[in-house]
């Protein structure tokens, strides 16, 4: 679907093309001695239809101090060609070189207009792919106040208020479900098309669409701090950070353009002075040289490649905050990972029950009854493992900080806690060979009743799906994975061994993690970059320190998302390898365009400096190269299909 401006441009191209075709069929040489003037006037019509914008921009840029750009070069070259055409009748010896000057000028601006139209369509498609995320913005929030439902702007809703989301509505704010269950469409945020099933107690994120059930949600953030608010802010700021390659192109164009203008003046003036060429031939070569020299292929295609890559990533739920981060991520040598919540789920699960004197079911039943009074992660996981509301009532519950819980159940004194609690109560623990062999690094909950040891329950943090595959991918591409964890060495090494990470640093404080990153950055090679993947608020300093900070967005803290350069909008670790593929392929396209554009131009410029270059070749070296480079850059927008490979 073309925009209004693009449709207008296409219309002008068609009109100019038809008029140019008519002019090309006219036998101007039969129109008498002033045929060159008639030819000039005829070709001037299609020229001005397509070239007026170029001339206007060139003049305005001159007055604003920006002289040396592609519009200036195009204007000088084509106006010069028109002048040559007008003078050709008086310079018969140069007529062979200049008789088609007006036609050449018209052809240049028509093809240039076609090239800019291609560039505009490609850029608009890429921009649309990013801006589709803007549709996640909620229009309203149904707020329950004093048993009444009122409709407010999401920005007016306070933290802790109750909002009602009906089927088909977009969730306006992050929060926790108080009533109801439903399926959510989170594709705009995460790139996943499979609906997410949620129920009472689950967290929901703003921007998702409620598909079927009525939900009552308690808000946990204001709009500007919600997921949707932060995503929109990231999108708005994502194109403001230029990559080093883009900055190189800007600096290159600023130096390159004045140089070629001076070179064109030398080509136009020096040969006639030295007697090598007549003035008309020399000026024609100079004008052709200017047409070839326009750097628009680089200026257009390189930023478009980055924009396309970021758009492809956004469609897969990967937000890259700027081209500079995309370029840096393509060069990573080390990828550092936090453990809990990044490589693991950050929630414990019962992995083994080892009873003594009672059954497994009874041991879990007693432990769940006692732990139902605590909100500690281990306690919550024990109750979840039991699978229902504990049917035993725990009384006289006393929580012993850092040790466990003492309670009474049906007249029996029950202790549930760690090894420290058992030692305090002088209860002998039975050594468990299975735990040392199969559950090294896991957390163990011991249970005692009336001074007798009843057994223990082993709980482990579960490794996230895709962790092993991600580590394998990194190693395959010569990227060293490193684990940096605040957890104890036993737990960190257990996870690292299972997923294939050899380089492990455990028991680190947040500042120590940042210091480790700084040491790696000091020892690395010049073009090697370091990425850090984390999700917690304590990861924010490391995310900022690393060359590329990656936050797991769905469950990550606000501080981590704010500090990160790349945000994975769900907890899917495979998105990191996908982001690396997109970054690498985007940079490959950028390099292809730079080599192709500069290579063709240099060859034609050298050729044109010493001999006569047909204007069609000059046009190809400018507009043709631009069109090809732009179409190549547009390939970056399709990189999301890498997910399927």
C-alpha positions in Angstrom: 0.0 0.0 0.0 1.6 3.2 -1.2 1.4 6.4 0.8 -0.1 9.6 -0.7 3.4 11.0 -1.3 4.6 7.8 -2.9 1.5 7.7 -5.2 2.2 11.3 -6.3 5.8 10.4 -7.0 4.8 7.3 -9.1 2.3 9.5 -11.0 5.1 12.0 -11.9 7.4 9.2 -12.9 4.8 7.7 -15.3 4.0 11.1 -16.9 7.7 12.0 -17.3 8.4 8.5 -18.6 5.7 8.7 -21.3 6.8 12.2 -22.3 10.5 11.1 -22.5 9.4 8.2 -24.7 7.6 10.6 -27.1 10.6 12.9 -27.2 12.9 9.9 -28.0 10.8 9.1 -31.0 10.9 12.6 -32.5 13.4 13.3 -35.4 14.9 16.5 -34.0 17.6 16.7 -36.6 14.9 17.3 -39.2 13.7 20.4 -37.4 16.2 22.8 -39.0 19.2 24.7 -37.7 17.7 25.3 -34.3 16.8 21.6 -33.6 18.9 21.6 -30.5 16.7 24.3 -28.9 13.5 22.5 -29.8 15.0 19.3 -28.4 16.0 21.1 -25.2 12.5 22.5 -24.8 10.8 19.1 -25.4 13.0 17.2 -23.0 12.8 20.0 -20.4 9.2 19.1 -19.8 9.8 15.6 -18.4 13.0 16.9 -16.8 11.3 19.6 -14.7 8.3 17.3 -13.8 10.7 14.9 -12.1 13.6 17.2 -11.4 11.9 20.2 -9.8 12.2 18.7 -6.3 15.9 18.0 -6.8 16.5 21.6 -8.0 14.5 23.1 -5.1 16.3 21.0 -2.5 19.7 22.0 -3.9 18.9 25.7 -3.8 17.4 25.5 -0.3 20.4 23.6 0.9 22.8 26.1 -0.5 21.1 28.9 1.5 21.1 26.8 4.6 24.9 26.1 4.3 24.6 22.4 3.3 26.0 22.6 -0.2 27.7 19.3 -1.0 25.0 16.7 -1.1 23.4 14.5 -3.7 20.9 17.1 -4.7 23.6 19.6 -5.4 25.6 17.1 -7.5 22.5 16.1 -9.4 21.4 19.7 -10.1 24.9 20.7 -11.3 25.2 17.7 -13.6 21.8 17.9 -15.2 21.7 21.6 -15.6 25.1 21.4 -17.2 23.8 18.7 -19.6 21.0 21.0 -20.6 23.4 23.8 -21.2 25.6 21.6 -23.4 22.5 20.6 -25.4 21.6 24.2 -26.0 25.2 25.0 -27.1 25.6 22.0 -29.3 24.2 23.7 -32.4 27.1 26.2 -32.3 29.8 23.7 -31.5 29.5 21.2 -34.3 32.7 19.5 -33.4 31.3 18.7 -30.0 27.8 17.8 -31.2 28.6 14.1 -31.2 29.2 14.3 -27.5 26.5 16.7 -26.4 23.6 16.3 -28.8 21.7 14.2 -26.3 22.4 16.3 -23.3 18.8 17.3 -22.7 17.7 13.7 -23.0 20.4 12.5 -20.7 19.4 15.2 -18.1 15.8 14.0 -18.3 16.8 10.4 -18.0 18.9 11.1 -14.9 16.2 12.8 -12.9 13.6 10.2 -13.9 15.8 7.3 -12.8 16.8 9.2 -9.7 13.1 9.7 -8.9 12.5 5.9 -9.4 15.4 5.2 -7.1 14.1 7.5 -4.4 10.7 5.9 -4.7 12.1 2.4 -4.2 14.0 3.7 -1.2 10.9 5.4 0.2 8.8 2.2 -0.2 11.5 0.0 1.4 11.9 2.5 4.3 8.2 2.8 4.9 7.8 -1.0 5.0 10.6 -1.2 7.6 9.2 1.7 9.6 5.7 0.1 9.5 7.1 -3.1 10.9 8.4 -1.2 14.0 5.5 1.1 14.3 3.1 -1.9 14.4 4.2 -2.2 18.0 2.7 1.3 18.6 -0.7 -0.4 18.2 -0.2 -2.0 21.7 -1.1 1.3 23.2 -4.3 0.9 25.3 -7.0 3.5 24.7 -8.7 3.2 28.1 -8.9 1.4 31.4 -12.1 0.2 33.2 -11.5 1.1 36.8 -13.6 -0.3 39.7 -14.2 2.4 42.3 -16.9 2.1 45.0 -18.6 -0.8 43.2 -18.8 1.4 40.1 -16.9 0.9 36.8 -15.6 4.1 35.3 -13.6 4.5 32.1 -10.3 6.5 32.5 -7.2 7.2 30.5 -4.6 4.6 31.6 -2.3 7.4 32.7 -4.8 8.4 35.3 -4.9 5.0 37.1 -3.0 4.7 40.3 -1.0 1.7 41.6 -3.2 -0.7 43.6 -6.5 0.1 41.9 -8.8 -2.6 40.5 -9.2 -2.7 36.7 -11.7 -4.8 34.8 -10.7 -6.2 31.4 -13.4 -7.6 29.2 -12.9 -10.2 26.4 -11.4 -8.5 23.3 -10.0 -5.6 25.3 -6.3 -4.7 25.6 -4.8 -4.9 29.1 -3.9 -1.2 30.0 -1.6 -1.7 32.9 0.7 -4.4 34.5 -0.9 -6.2 37.4 -2.0 -9.3 39.2 -5.2 -11.2 38.6 -7.6 -11.1 41.5 -10.6 -12.8 39.8 -11.1 -14.8 36.6 -9.1 -16.7 34.1 -8.5 -16.3 30.4 -6.2 -16.6 27.4 -4.0 -13.7 26.4 -2.7 -12.8 22.9 0.8 -11.5 23.7 2.2 -11.7 20.1 2.6 -7.9 19.7 5.0 -8.0 22.7 6.7 -11.3 22.6 6.3 -12.5 18.9 4.7 -15.7 20.2 1.4 -16.6 18.5 0.4 -19.3 21.1 -2.1 -17.8 23.6 -0.9 -17.5 27.2 -3.3 -19.0 29.7 -3.6 -17.1 32.9 -5.7 -17.4 36.1 -6.0 -16.0 39.6 -2.7 -15.0 41.1 -0.9 -14.7 37.7 0.8 -11.5 36.6 -0.4 -9.9 33.3 1.4 -7.3 31.2 0.0 -4.3 29.5 -0.4 -4.4 25.8 -1.6 -8.0 25.7 -5.2 -8.7 24.4 -7.7 -10.5 26.7 -9.2 -13.2 24.4 -12.1 -14.8 26.3 -12.6 -14.5 30.1 -13.5 -11.5 32.3 -10.5 -10.4 34.4 -10.2 -8.3 37.5 -6.6 -7.1 38.0 -4.9 -5.2 40.7 -2.5 -2.7 39.1 1.2 -2.9 40.1 2.5 0.1 38.2 1.6 3.4 36.7 1.2 3.7 33.0 4.6 5.3 32.3 6.3 2.5 34.3 4.3 -0.3 32.7 5.5 -2.7 30.1 3.6 -1.0 27.3 4.9 2.4 28.4 8.5 1.3 28.4 8.2 -0.5 25.1 6.7 2.6 23.4 9.6 4.7 24.9 12.1 2.2 23.5 10.6 2.3 20.1 10.5 6.1 20.0 14.2 6.2 21.0 15.5 3.2 19.0 16.4 5.1 15.8 18.3 8.0 17.5 21.4 6.0 18.2 23.6 5.7 15.1 25.9 2.8 14.6 29.6 3.4 14.1 29.1 2.3 10.5 26.4 4.9 10.0 28.7 7.6 11.5 31.4 6.5 9.2 29.2 6.9 6.2 28.2 10.5 7.4 31.9 11.4 7.8 32.8 9.8 4.5 30.1 11.7 2.6 31.1 15.0 4.2 34.7 14.6 3.0 34.0 12.7 -0.2 31.5 15.2 -1.8 33.7 18.3 -1.8 36.6 16.2 -3.1 34.7 15.0 -6.2 33.4 18.5 -6.9 37.0 19.8 -7.0 38.0 16.8 -9.1 35.1 17.5 -11.5 36.3 21.2 -11.8 39.8 19.9 -12.6 38.5 17.5 -15.2 36.4 20.3 -16.8 39.2 23.0 -16.9 42.6 21.4 -17.0 42.4 19.2 -20.2 41.4 22.2 -22.5 44.2 24.3 -21.0 46.7 21.6 -21.7 45.2 21.0 -25.2 44.1 17.4 -24.5 40.4 18.0 -25.2 38.1 20.8 -26.4 36.1 22.7 -23.8 32.7 21.0 -24.6 34.1 17.5 -24.3 35.9 18.3 -21.1 32.9 19.8 -19.5 30.7 16.9 -20.6 33.2 14.5 -18.8 33.1 16.7 -15.7 29.3 16.6 -15.6 29.2 12.9 -16.1 31.8 12.5 -13.3 29.5 14.5 -11.0 26.5 12.3 -11.8 28.5 9.2 -11.0 29.9 10.6 -7.8 26.6 11.0 -5.9 26.9 9.0 -2.6 23.2 8.4 -2.3 23.6 4.6 -2.5 25.6 4.7 0.8 23.6 7.4 2.5 20.3 5.6 1.8 21.1 1.9 2.0 23.2 1.7 5.1 20.7 3.3 7.6 17.9 1.4 5.8 19.7 -1.9 6.5 19.9 -1.1 10.2 16.3 0.0 10.3 15.2 -3.2 8.5 17.2 -5.4 10.9 15.7 -3.7 14.0 12.2 -4.0 12.4 12.7 -7.7 11.8 13.8 -8.2 15.4 10.9 -6.3 16.8 8.4 -8.6 15.0 9.9 -11.5 16.9 9.6 -9.7 20.3 13.2 -8.5 20.4 13.6 -4.8 21.0 17.0 -3.3 20.0 17.3 0.2 21.3 19.5 1.5 18.5 21.7 0.6 15.5 24.8 1.0 17.5 23.7 -1.9 19.8 22.8 -4.1 16.8 26.3 -3.5 15.3 28.0 -4.2 18.6 26.0 -7.4 19.2 27.2 -8.8 15.8 30.8 -8.7 17.2 30.4 -10.3 20.6 33.2 -12.6 21.7 32.0 -13.2 25.3 28.4 -13.7 26.4 27.9 -13.5 30.2 24.8 -14.9 31.9 23.3 -14.4 35.3 22.0 -17.8 36.6 18.8 -17.4 38.5 15.9 -16.1 36.4 18.0 -16.0 33.3 19.3 -19.5 32.6 17.0 -21.0 35.2 13.3 -20.2 35.9 14.0 -18.6 39.3 11.4 -20.7 40.9 11.9 -24.0 42.8 10.3 -27.3 42.1 10.3 -30.5 44.2 12.6 -32.9 42.4 12.9 -35.7 45.1 11.2 -36.8 48.3 13.3 -39.0 50.7 11.1 -40.1 53.7 12.0 -42.1 56.8 9.4 -43.9 58.9 6.5 -42.3 56.9 5.5 -42.3 53.3 6.5 -39.8 50.6 2.9 -38.5 50.5 2.7 -38.1 54.2 6.1 -36.3 54.4 5.0 -33.8 51.7 1.6 -33.4 53.4 3.1 -32.4 56.7 5.7 -30.1 55.1 3.0 -28.3 53.0 0.8 -27.8 56.1 3.6 -26.0 58.0 5.0 -24.1 55.0 1.5 -22.8 53.9 2.0 -20.1 56.5 5.1 -18.6 54.8 5.6 -16.7 51.5 9.2 -17.8 51.1 9.8 -19.2 47.6 10.7 -22.6 48.9 7.5 -22.6 51.0 5.3 -21.6 48.0 6.9 -24.3 45.9 6.2 -27.0 48.5 2.6 -26.1 48.7 2.3 -26.1 44.9 3.9 -29.5 44.8 1.3 -30.8 47.3 -1.3 -29.7 44.7 -4.2 -28.7 47.0 -5.0 -26.7 50.1 -3.3 -28.5 53.0 -5.8 -30.5 55.0 -3.7 -30.5 58.2 -3.9 -27.4 60.4 -0.6 -26.0 61.7 -0.8 -24.1 65.0 1.6 -22.1 67.1 3.6 -21.4 64.0 6.9 -19.7 64.7 9.2 -18.7 61.8 12.9 -18.9 62.7 14.8 -16.5 60.5 17.4 -18.1 58.3 16.5 -21.6 59.6 12.9 -22.7 59.1 9.6 -23.0 60.8 8.4 -24.6 64.1 4.7 -25.5 64.4 2.3 -27.9 66.0 0.1 -30.3 64.0 -2.5 -32.4 65.9 -0.4 -32.2 69.1 2.9 -33.0 67.4 5.8 -30.6 67.3 7.0 -30.3 63.7 10.2 -28.7 62.4 10.6 -27.9 58.7 13.8 -26.1 57.6 17.4 -26.4 56.7 20.3 -28.2 58.2 21.0 -25.3 60.5 17.6 -25.8 62.1 18.2 -29.5 62.7 21.5 -28.8 64.3 20.0 -26.2 66.6 17.4 -28.7 67.7 20.0 -31.4 68.0 18.4 -33.7 65.5 20.6 -36.1 63.6 20.3 -36.0 59.9 20.6 -39.1 57.8 23.2 -38.7 55.1 21.7 -39.1 51.7 24.1 -40.5 49.0 21.4 -39.9 46.3 21.4 -36.2 47.1 25.2 -35.9 46.7 25.1 -37.9 43.5 22.0 -36.5 41.7 21.0 -33.3 43.4 24.3 -31.5 44.0 23.6 -27.8 44.5 19.9 -28.2 45.1 18.1 -26.9 48.2 17.1 -29.5 50.8 14.2 -29.1 53.3 14.4 -31.3 56.3 11.4 -32.4 58.4 11.4 -33.6 62.0 8.5 -34.5 64.3 8.7 -34.7 68.1 12.5 -34.8 67.9 12.7 -37.6 65.4 14.0 -37.1 61.8 11.3 -37.8 59.3 13.1 -37.2 56.0 13.8 -34.5 53.6 12.5 -33.0 50.4 14.9 -31.9 47.6 14.0 -28.7 45.6 15.8 -27.5 42.5 15.6 -24.4 40.4 14.7 -25.6 36.9 16.8 -24.9 33.9 14.9 -22.9 31.2 14.0 -24.6 28.0 16.5 -23.8 25.2 19.4 -23.0 27.6 21.5 -25.9 26.3 20.7 -25.1 22.7 21.7 -21.5 23.2 25.1 -22.4 24.8 25.7 -24.8 21.9 24.9 -22.1 19.4 27.3 -19.6 21.0 30.2 -22.1 21.1 29.6 -23.1 17.5 30.0 -19.5 16.5 33.2 -19.0 18.6 31.4 -17.0 21.3 32.5 -18.0 24.9 29.6 -18.4 27.3 30.4 -17.3 30.9 28.2 -17.7 34.0 28.3 -15.0 36.6 26.1 -15.7 39.7 25.6 -14.5 43.2 24.6 -18.1 44.1 26.9 -20.5 45.9 29.4 -22.4 43.8 27.7 -25.8 44.2 24.4 -24.5 42.7 26.1 -22.5 40.0 28.4 -25.4 38.9 25.5 -27.8 38.8 23.6 -25.7 36.3 26.7 -24.8 34.3 27.7 -28.5 34.0 24.2 -29.4 32.8 24.0 -26.8 30.0 27.7 -26.9 29.0 29.3 -23.7 30.5 32.9 -24.2 31.6 33.7 -20.7 32.7 31.8 -20.1 36.0 32.1 -17.3 38.5 29.9 -17.8 41.6 29.2 -15.9 44.9 29.6 -12.5 43.2 28.0 -9.3 44.4 26.6 -6.9 41.7 29.6 -4.7 41.8 31.9 -7.8 41.5 30.0 -8.8 38.4 30.6 -5.4 36.9 34.3 -5.6 37.8 34.6 -8.9 36.1 33.1 -7.4 32.9 35.5 -4.5 33.1 38.5 -7.0 33.4 37.2 -8.9 30.3 36.8 -5.6 28.4 40.4 -4.6 29.3 41.8 -8.0 28.0 39.8 -8.4 24.8 40.9 -7.7 21.3 39.9 -4.3 19.7 36.8 -5.4 17.8 35.6 -8.0 20.3 32.4 -7.1 22.3 31.0 -8.4 25.5 27.3 -9.1 26.1 25.6 -9.6 29.5 22.2 -11.3 29.9 20.3 -10.7 33.1 16.9 -10.1 34.5 17.1 -8.8 38.1 17.4 -5.3 39.6 20.9 -6.3 40.8 21.9 -6.9 37.2 21.4 -3.3 36.2 25.0 -2.2 36.9 26.4 -5.0 34.8 24.0 -4.4 31.9 25.2 -0.8 31.8 28.9 -1.8 32.0 28.8 -4.4 29.2 29.1 -3.4 25.5 25.6 -5.0 25.0 23.2 -5.5 27.9 20.4 -7.9 27.3 17.4 -8.1 29.6 14.8 -10.9 29.7 11.9 -8.5 29.5 8.7 -10.4 30.5 9.8 -11.4 34.0 12.7 -8.9 34.2 12.8 -6.0 36.6 12.0 -2.5 35.4 15.6 -1.4 36.3 17.1 -4.2 34.2 14.9 -3.4 31.2 15.8 0.3 31.5 19.5 -0.4 31.7 19.5 -3.0 28.8 20.4 -2.3 25.2 18.4 -5.2 23.9 15.2 -6.4 25.5 13.8 -9.9 25.0 10.1 -9.4 25.5 9.5 -13.0 26.8 11.7 -15.5 28.6 12.6 -17.5 25.5 16.4 -17.9 25.5 16.3 -18.9 21.8 15.5 -15.3 21.0 19.1 -14.4 21.9 20.5 -16.7 19.2 17.9 -15.3 16.8 19.0 -11.7 17.7 22.6 -12.7 17.0 21.6 -14.1 13.6 19.7 -11.0 12.7 22.5 -8.7 13.8 25.1 -10.7 11.9 23.0 -10.9 8.7 22.2 -7.2 8.9 25.9 -6.3 9.2 26.6 -8.6 6.2 24.1 -6.7 4.2 25.6 -3.4 5.3 29.1 -4.5 4.2 27.8 -5.8 0.9 26.2 -2.4 0.1 29.4 -0.5 1.1 31.7 -2.6 -1.0 29.2 -2.7 -4.0 28.4 1.0 -3.9 32.0 2.3 -3.5 33.5 -0.4 -5.8 31.2 0.5 -8.8 31.6 4.2 -8.3 35.4 4.1 -8.0 35.6 2.0 -11.2 33.4 4.3 -13.2 35.0 7.5 -11.7 38.5 6.3 -12.7 37.1 5.3 -16.2 35.3 8.7 -16.5 38.4 10.7 -15.5 40.4 9.4 -18.5 37.8 8.7 -21.2 34.3 9.3 -22.4 31.6 7.6 -20.2 28.2 7.1 -21.7 25.5 8.8 -19.6 23.6 5.5 -19.2 26.7 4.1 -17.4 26.9 7.2 -15.2 23.2 6.9 -14.4 23.7 3.2 -13.5 26.7 4.0 -11.3 24.4 6.5 -9.4 20.8 5.6 -9.5 21.2 2.0 -10.6 23.6 1.3 -7.7 21.2 3.1 -5.3 18.2 1.0 -6.4 20.2 -2.3 -6.1 21.7 -1.3 -2.7 18.3 -0.3 -1.5 16.6 -3.5 -2.6 19.5 -5.4 -0.9 19.0 -3.4 2.3 15.3 -4.3 2.2 16.3 -7.9 2.7 17.1 -7.1 6.3 13.4 -6.6 6.9 12.8 -10.3 6.1 15.4 -11.6 8.6 12.6 -12.6 11.1 12.1 -15.8 9.0 15.4 -17.0 10.5 13.3 -18.0 13.5 12.0 -20.9 11.5 15.5 -22.2 10.5 
